[in-house]
Amino acid sequence: MTAIDSHAPVRNDHKAPVTPDYAAIKQRQQVTWESGDFSVIGTTLQIVGESLAEAADIRAGERVLDVAAGNGNATLAAARRFAQVTSTDYVPALLEKGRARAAAEGLPVTFRVADAEDLPFNDGTFDAALSTFGAMFTPDHARPAREMLRVVRGGGRIGLANWTPEGFIGQLFKVIGTYLPPPAGLKSPALWGTEPHIVELFGPRAQSIRCERRHFNFRYRSTAHWIQIFRDYYGPTHKAFAALDGAKQGTLEADIVALLERFNVAGRDSLVVPGEYLEVVITKQDG
């Protein structure tokens, strides 16, 4: 675990940035996450939500917001700890999946369609905000950080789980980016998995920031099984394959298989791929 001084200087290269069209990018991203069925993969990540709820010390009766909740991993984890949970996402179909999961367990949760960059809540409404692999995918990184800081009370906590650039998912997006480059000027979502970027986003209003590198193990029958699931159900890979012609689909698949085999720790009989992520707990300055 590393403790970060929120007042440490942040590097600035003073280069004139290219300003992306965030509205257009967000619209395309929303279509991407609506494609496939992320909940098929999302449910396998539940342990991350449980770990994050523990790290953020979620307590019974607290008002907790799940930002870019997907199908509700952090939502369920907080509700299981008897918190008063509001689950938000800008993809209604994913919220419906989370609603069904909560209903199956008899957990009282409020679900609301909301954009992580423009949260429809008053200042200081919540004791804690959580986001597991959600807020990190917003196009304008500064906006969801400001919004989470705004809606959490002074002394409250923000808990994040973000894929790192060096980890498996960070490397997967790097592979995809060689076939479908991101828009000019758009910051990589994997920056959220780096301590300096977290300090840049949250440091000025943070009392403390704690970061710990953790691993989630992707467990599948084989590389072919992983490819089939992610090609069919995971929006970014689903859309990437759909955007390429047959030959490039084949080379993309070969490159992803090579990546899977490089990370696989299970040998030839199965697939276990550790995916590194950064677990972050920010305590907002009081007052």
Buried (B, 14 or more C-beta within 10 A) or exposed (E): EEEBEBEEEEEEEEEEEEEBEBEEBBEEBBEBBBBBBBBBBBBBBBEBBBBBBEBBEBBEEBBBBBBBBBBBBBBBBBBBBBBBBBBBBBBEEBBBBBBEBBEEEEBEBEBBEBBBBEBEBEEBBBBBBBBBBBBBBBBBBEBBBBBBBBBBBEEBBBBBBBBBBEBBBBBBBBBBEEBEEBEEEBBBBBBBBBBEBBBBBBBEBBEBBBBEBBEBBBEBEBBEEBBEBBBBBBBBBBBBBEEBEEEBBEEBBEBBBEBBEEBBEEEEEEBEBBBBBBBBBBBBEEE
